[in-house]
Amino acid sequence: MTIDFETAAMLSESAQRYAEEKYSFLARHKVLADPAGYSQEAWNAYANLGWLALRLPEKNGGMDADVFAVAALMEVVGARLLMEPILVSAIIGTELLRQLGNAEQKADLLPRLADGRIKLAIAHPEPGSHVPLAVFGEGKISGSYEGILHGDIADQFVVFARDAKQGSARQAYLVDPSAAGVVIKRYRLIDDRGAANVYFDRAPAQRLDGQSAEGADLVIAASLDLATVAQCAETLGIVRKLSHATVDYLKIRKQFGRAIGTNQALQHRAVDMFFLQQEITALTQYALRAMALPASERARQVSGAKAYIMHAARKVANEAVQMHGGLGLTEELDISHYFRRLMVIAALFGKREMHFARFIGES
């Protein structure tokens, strides 16, 4: 794996600059009030900045960026709680299409993904779990999937399904949300991002057939690990914000005429938050480097990292809320929004218990 630290640093700097100027906490409140649940203006800006072409090959107008660049962007996504489908569409969906699509599919869809004209959502079971969707006959998919992140705004679904005639290997299919046989129930998650429950009844599906079924299963597994690593980076961005916000609050909040940060017990708790942040930083780097390992070892190390990171991040979030007192639970303070995003991250692409079981070799 080639590690391009210069690209990652430049991407991080440009992403932070954009978010500071255009995606403040007050600006984000306007996005929350939009029925669409995301900002089309921001999505267009991401295309202009090259974020949506991050994983595309250079011959397709992309950056062909490595996983460290992905992490640099996702850390900003977490720090600013961006609402747009960067992870599922620009990173994982684009990666799947790039790796699994045939020449015609890539020529049709990759340019439209890069300039933001289409958005993908992914129906993915947890790693190692039963695939709830199946394809019968000539490209007709049936089954249901709940909790598809950004499924409410997707222009195409990427669904993992098994062919009823070819065994249990997962394959990836494209399904048009407006096609006959597709029923969508849209709603908001606890962190206010959109999601959907989707029901397929012999809906037309187009297989991404650039590889064999066995090859597709390997690509899907690697893509889910990439999603997990990206979530680790997003969590790191959140934890850093929570730690900084809590220390700042301890300095300005006064009780009995002095800052509460002079209380030694609170100082010790703030130090514990910082140590957890450092552990999360180290484990995120560990998971990023694991992406270059063979599949079985990659999966074990990535899962181990997420299992601990989510445990540590929950501790940080709990402390942040408690040390802010009642304010930590209010809609007006960003602490509660970070807390809720962490709850959603913990449930996506495999819960902590599943990842811990995979780390110790029980799945």
KEVOZA-975411 format. One line per field, with one value per residue (C-alpha): y, z, x. Coordinates in pm, 1 decimal. Layout:
<nodes>
north: (Y,...)
up: (Z,...)
east: (X,...)
</nodes>
This chain:
<nodes>
north: (0.0,338.2,593.1,944.4,1163.7,1480.6,1417.5,1332.2,1651.6,1870.6,1709.6,1752.6,2119.4,2199.8,2007.1,2183.7,2522.1,2457.5,2327.7,2624.6,2871.3,2699.4,2436.0,2602.8,2464.3,2735.4,2662.7,2295.0,2379.2,2513.7,2181.0,1997.1,2203.3,2117.1,1836.4,1679.7,1626.4,1736.6,2037.4,2016.5,2327.7,2153.9,1838.5,2043.8,2205.6,1863.2,1770.7,2089.0,2020.3,1669.5,1484.4,1283.7,1159.5,1068.3,694.6,716.9,633.9,926.8,816.0,879.2,1224.2,1105.6,1138.4,763.3,848.2,589.3,496.4,759.9,1033.3,879.4,894.9,1259.7,1350.5,1135.7,1294.7,1628.9,1466.4,1366.2,1692.7,1896.7,1635.6,1672.1,1545.8,1447.7,1084.0,1105.2,765.3,554.4,721.4,894.7,634.1,289.8,302.1,449.6,190.7,-95.2,37.0,98.5,-254.2,-453.6,-265.8,-367.2,-116.6,0.1,44.7,241.5,463.5,544.2,595.5,699.4,1045.7,1114.2,1007.8,1233.1,1545.6,1471.7,1407.0,1076.5,948.5,586.0,408.2,60.4,-227.4,-423.6,-696.9,-706.5,-881.3,-1253.9,-1235.5,-1379.9,-1197.0,-1111.0,-1045.5,-1298.9,-1283.1,-1513.0,-1569.4,-1293.0,-1023.3,-998.0,-925.6,-998.6,-941.4,-644.3,-439.3,-197.2,104.7,193.4,509.7,786.1,545.9,827.6,1035.4,769.2,773.3,412.0,135.8,-93.3,-410.7,-724.5,-1037.0,-1401.8,-1573.5,-1841.3,-2076.2,-2011.4,-2064.3,-1823.1,-1596.4,-1230.3,-1027.6,-658.2,-529.8,-188.4,-122.5,189.0,319.2,421.6,76.7,-144.8,-376.1,-131.3,12.5,267.0,386.4,701.9,843.0,1020.4,847.7,968.6,1184.0,1344.8,1187.2,1024.2,650.3,407.7,63.5,-84.5,-377.2,-553.9,-771.1,-909.1,-567.6,-542.3,-554.2,-504.9,-706.7,-540.3,-811.9,-698.9,-991.6,-1349.1,-1423.3,-1530.4,-1217.9,-998.5,-1146.5,-1056.3,-700.2,-661.5,-780.2,-533.6,-251.8,-321.1,-311.8,20.1,149.5,40.4,212.7,528.9,517.1,493.2,814.7,982.1,882.3,1031.0,1363.7,1355.5,1261.2,1543.1,1791.5,1655.5,1672.2,2028.7,2149.4,1998.7,2153.4,2491.9,2461.1,2376.7,2698.1,2931.5,2775.0,2929.3,2805.9,2978.0,3247.4,3032.2,2815.9,2456.8,2347.7,2427.6,2123.7,1851.5,1568.0,1729.2,1788.6,1417.5,1326.6,1565.0,1404.1,1061.3,1191.6,1306.4,968.4,794.2,1033.3,937.1,567.9,619.0,807.1,521.5,251.9,442.2,445.3,75.3,2.4,210.8,14.9,-312.1,-245.6,-354.5,-697.6,-1025.0,-1047.2,-1257.7,-1058.0,-729.8,-817.3,-918.1,-604.7,-365.4,-521.8,-509.9,-141.9,-53.4,-259.9,-71.1,267.9,261.0,157.7,439.6,696.7,621.0,689.1,1024.4,1116.4,1022.7,1237.0,1530.1,1522.7,1483.5,1762.9,1998.9,1918.8,1961.6,2167.8,1857.8,1713.8,2021.0,2061.5,2401.6,2264.8,2062.4,1805.1,1623.6,1611.4,1448.0,1200.3,1097.3,1061.6,823.5,612.9,574.3,499.0,224.9,53.0,77.8,-175.7,-410.5,-345.8,-354.9,-708.4,-844.6,-676.1,-799.7,-1154.5,-1129.0,-992.9,-1290.7,-1535.5,-1636.8,-1536.9)
up: (0.0,-98.7,179.6,40.6,350.2,139.8,-26.5,309.3,468.4,180.2,184.0,559.9,538.5,256.6,422.8,755.2,583.9,393.8,704.2,914.8,654.5,530.3,783.2,1122.3,1391.0,1314.0,940.2,1016.3,1201.9,872.8,710.1,989.2,918.9,547.6,461.9,240.8,546.9,370.2,182.3,-197.3,-202.0,16.4,-197.9,-508.4,-325.1,-231.0,-599.6,-688.8,-411.8,-545.6,-240.9,-441.5,-672.8,-387.5,-462.6,-839.6,-1064.6,-1216.0,-1565.5,-1453.0,-1320.2,-962.7,-701.8,-661.3,-294.6,-38.8,284.3,479.6,265.3,324.3,698.4,676.9,514.5,747.3,1053.0,931.6,862.7,1228.8,1367.7,1178.5,1174.8,801.4,694.9,334.0,219.1,190.1,345.2,175.5,-166.9,-228.0,-55.8,-20.0,-303.7,-541.6,-433.5,-502.6,-845.1,-927.1,-826.1,-940.4,-1227.9,-1587.5,-1840.8,-1943.7,-1587.3,-1487.3,-1794.8,-1716.5,-1341.0,-1229.4,-1394.4,-1242.7,-899.4,-928.8,-1012.5,-762.7,-1006.4,-838.6,-482.0,-375.6,-65.0,40.8,174.7,358.8,621.3,906.8,817.1,856.7,893.6,677.0,349.9,362.1,-11.0,-292.2,-671.0,-861.2,-1233.2,-1468.8,-1235.7,-1002.3,-638.9,-338.5,34.3,264.0,440.0,728.1,827.9,497.0,574.7,326.9,161.0,168.9,-86.7,-292.2,-670.5,-680.3,-421.9,-409.4,-252.5,-151.0,-243.1,-320.7,-637.3,-543.9,-801.5,-726.7,-352.9,-70.5,-216.4,-193.9,-510.0,-558.6,-755.9,-856.9,-799.3,-903.1,-607.9,-847.7,-1010.8,-986.0,-688.3,-463.4,-158.6,56.5,408.3,478.9,823.1,1025.7,1251.5,1602.5,1467.4,1217.1,906.3,669.4,634.5,486.0,518.9,170.9,53.3,-274.7,-445.8,-763.6,-836.3,-1141.3,-1039.4,-1243.3,-1122.2,-1097.0,-1301.1,-1354.5,-1141.7,-1061.7,-768.4,-556.5,-650.8,-576.9,-228.4,-153.2,-278.2,-70.8,241.2,180.6,120.7,448.8,626.6,456.3,583.7,935.9,917.5,787.5,1084.6,1320.5,1169.1,1191.1,1557.7,1619.4,1479.8,1715.5,2021.6,1962.9,1944.1,2260.2,2451.6,2342.1,2407.8,2756.8,2854.1,2726.0,2926.8,3245.3,3200.5,3155.6,3369.5,3715.9,4042.1,4376.5,4208.3,4036.5,3726.7,3782.6,3607.5,3925.1,4081.5,4090.5,4036.8,3716.0,3603.5,3644.4,3443.4,3166.5,3159.4,3129.2,2828.6,2669.2,2725.7,2563.9,2270.3,2230.3,2240.2,1972.6,1758.8,1784.7,1711.7,1410.4,1266.0,1350.2,1159.7,861.5,828.5,867.9,535.2,361.2,528.8,396.5,426.3,743.0,944.2,806.4,921.5,1269.1,1329.8,1185.2,1397.3,1709.9,1652.5,1608.0,1907.2,2141.2,1975.1,2016.4,2380.8,2447.5,2249.6,2449.6,2768.7,2631.6,2523.0,2860.7,3039.9,2806.7,2869.4,3245.4,3284.7,3083.2,3318.8,3187.3,2894.8,2752.5,2661.8,2490.9,2119.0,2127.9,2235.3,1995.0,2263.4,2230.2,1850.4,1874.9,2129.5,1895.9,1595.4,1798.1,1879.1,1508.2,1413.9,1677.2,1505.5,1143.7,958.1,1255.5,1622.1,1882.0,1994.9,1641.7,1587.6,1921.0,1834.6,1498.7,1671.3,1907.9,1630.1,1722.3,1386.5)
east: (0.0,138.3,98.3,65.9,92.4,117.3,-219.3,-375.7,-240.1,-358.6,-701.7,-733.0,-634.7,-876.7,-1160.5,-1108.0,-1095.2,-1418.4,-1598.2,-1489.5,-1610.9,-1927.3,-2037.7,-2045.9,-2275.5,-2532.8,-2512.3,-2564.4,-2886.1,-3024.1,-2941.3,-3124.0,-3433.9,-3426.8,-3673.3,-3403.4,-3183.1,-2866.3,-2729.2,-2729.4,-2510.7,-2253.6,-2273.3,-2196.0,-1904.9,-1766.9,-1769.6,-1580.5,-1327.0,-1267.1,-1399.6,-1650.7,-1374.4,-1141.4,-1133.8,-1165.4,-868.1,-684.0,-793.7,-1153.7,-1071.6,-1022.1,-749.5,-685.7,-631.0,-524.0,-697.0,-502.4,-655.2,-998.1,-931.9,-824.3,-1154.8,-1364.7,-1205.4,-1341.1,-1680.1,-1687.5,-1551.5,-1813.8,-2092.2,-2142.0,-2483.0,-2412.8,-2356.2,-1978.2,-1908.3,-2174.4,-2170.5,-1837.2,-1620.4,-1781.3,-2033.0,-1778.7,-1521.0,-1761.2,-1849.4,-1484.9,-1382.4,-1685.8,-1846.0,-1789.7,-1657.3,-2004.0,-2126.6,-1819.3,-1833.2,-2195.6,-2184.5,-1834.4,-1843.1,-2185.2,-2062.3,-1758.0,-1958.7,-2234.7,-2519.2,-2604.7,-2582.2,-2554.8,-2680.8,-2575.9,-2785.3,-2518.9,-2559.3,-2312.3,-1986.1,-2032.2,-2410.4,-2686.7,-2753.7,-3126.0,-3168.4,-3176.3,-3191.8,-3425.4,-3452.0,-3341.4,-3214.7,-3514.9,-3431.8,-3652.9,-3623.4,-3598.5,-3336.2,-3381.0,-3176.2,-3008.9,-2813.3,-2908.6,-3150.0,-3404.4,-3210.3,-3032.2,-3050.0,-2928.5,-2908.7,-2608.1,-2742.0,-2558.2,-2752.5,-2696.5,-2807.4,-3059.0,-2903.1,-2534.2,-2491.4,-2420.3,-2149.9,-2243.7,-2268.5,-2340.3,-2637.1,-2766.0,-3134.8,-3324.6,-3532.3,-3809.6,-3835.0,-4141.1,-4123.8,-3935.2,-4112.2,-3928.1,-4008.3,-3808.6,-3723.5,-3456.4,-3205.5,-3130.8,-2844.6,-3088.0,-2936.9,-3181.1,-3233.1,-3481.8,-3630.3,-3651.3,-3862.7,-3787.1,-4048.2,-3892.0,-3745.3,-3517.2,-3151.1,-2835.6,-2538.2,-2199.4,-2037.0,-1680.6,-1557.9,-1656.9,-1884.0,-1584.4,-1390.3,-1690.2,-1722.2,-1359.4,-1409.2,-1725.0,-1541.1,-1256.7,-1504.9,-1682.8,-1347.5,-1274.1,-1608.1,-1515.3,-1177.5,-1343.9,-1579.8,-1282.1,-1145.6,-1487.0,-1505.3,-1161.8,-1280.0,-1579.8,-1373.4,-1127.7,-1413.0,-1573.9,-1245.8,-1167.3,-1521.4,-1520.8,-1186.5,-1304.1,-1625.1,-1434.3,-1236.9,-1535.3,-1809.3,-1797.9,-1940.4,-1902.5,-1696.0,-1434.1,-1401.1,-1511.4,-1193.8,-1001.6,-1167.2,-903.0,-1149.7,-1276.1,-918.3,-844.7,-1153.8,-1048.7,-703.8,-865.8,-1061.5,-736.2,-570.5,-867.6,-837.6,-471.0,-558.2,-824.0,-570.6,-319.8,-579.1,-710.5,-358.3,-330.2,-652.1,-541.9,-218.7,-407.8,-581.3,-258.4,-261.3,-404.8,-783.0,-813.4,-560.3,-695.2,-1045.8,-929.6,-724.0,-982.3,-1255.3,-1039.5,-974.0,-1340.4,-1450.0,-1217.6,-1259.8,-1637.9,-1599.0,-1351.0,-1550.0,-1863.4,-1666.9,-1549.7,-1901.3,-2047.8,-1791.8,-1850.1,-2224.1,-2185.3,-1931.1,-2152.9,-2438.7,-2791.1,-2659.7,-2495.5,-2834.7,-2978.8,-3039.7,-2871.3,-2532.0,-2319.8,-2226.8,-2559.7,-2525.6,-2181.7,-2316.9,-2599.3,-2368.4,-2151.6,-2457.5,-2533.7,-2172.5,-2166.8,-2461.0,-2339.4,-2122.3,-2126.2,-2193.6,-1918.8,-2008.5,-1978.2,-1641.2,-1509.2,-1615.9,-1438.8,-1127.0,-1102.0,-1185.0,-1538.0,-1693.9)
</nodes>
